[in-house]
């Protein structure tokens, strides 16, 4: 009993399907890998709005902390200056200029382009 050509084709097709079924998943993974890698790179390269807000908040807090330290230092230097310490008077002027330079940076939002 010789199988017909049609039955033989069907058996070969079924055997090929079974043997290739494991490969199809791998082929799909290989085909979609560049898309997955590309989207991951874009995700890593972009900053979400909440991340940008957090960064901006940290920068503002750092400036406020620095201004607070300068104000305390300026107060100490000013008291020493009023007690007759000439060096403290010069130091107070330098500290005051630093404070004046920092204040506008607190009023303007930092640049978020970089």
Buried (B, 14 or more C-beta within 10 A) or exposed (E): EEEEEEEEEEEEEEEEEEEEEEEEEEEEEEEEEEEEEEEEEEEEEEEEEEEEEEEBEEBBEEBEEBBEEBEEBBEEBBEBBEEEBEEBBEBBBEBBEBBEEBEEBEEEEEEEEE
